[in-house]
């Protein structure tokens, strides 16, 4: 038996389900808001981040429990 390692032709999204992103347009992020991460920085960190302050027009400084602070682009969370 051979293993078929080709990618399927169907359009499967690898991003986690974010009901807020589908139900409403992108909300204006605010400092102190918890957001859902599309991808964890490490397997041991949380899936959520706290918005600390805006770093640029499209980036935020966030705090992730069990990881620390980092800068994320708006497209990396919902």
N, C-alpha and C positions, 0 to 999 in steps of 0.2 A: 504494500500500500504506500502510495506517495502522498506527502503532505503538500497541499496547495497553498503556497505562501503569497500568492498574488493578492493585492488589495481588492476589495469588492468594488464594483462599479456604482454602487448606490451612494448617494450623498449623505454620509453619516457624520454628524457633528461630534467632535471630540470634546467640546466644551460642556461643563456641567450645566444642568438645568437651572435657569435663573428666572423664576416666574415674573419678577419685577421688570426684567429686560424685555419680556415678551408682551406683557399686559399693558405696559405704558412706555412711552418714549424715555430716553435716557434722562433721569432726574438730575437736577442740579445738585451736585455733591456739596456737602457742608462739613466743616470741621466737627469732629465728634461723632460722625456717622459710622456705623459698622457696615462694611461691604463684604460681599462674597467674592473670593478669589477664584479665577478660572484655573489657576495652577498654583500649588503650594511651592514655596521656595525650597523646602526640604520635606521629606516624607514624615518628619516628626513635628512639623509646625501645624498650626491651625489653618482651617479653610477660610477664616474671616480675618479682616484687617480693620483697624480703627484709623480713620482719616485724621491726620494731625494738622497739616497745612498744605496749601497749594504750592508746588515747587515751580511750575511753569503753566502755560495755558493748557497743557494736556497731561501734566504729571502731578502726582501727589506724594507727599511724604506720609507714610503709613507706619503703624506699629502692629506687628503680628505676634500674638502670644507664642511663646516658646521659640521665637526667632529674633525679634527685635525690630529696629527701624529699617526701612528701605524706601526707595523711590519707585513708584509704579506709574505706568502710563494708564490713562483712563480705560483703554481697551483690555487691561489685564484684570479688571474687576467689574462687578455689576451690583 
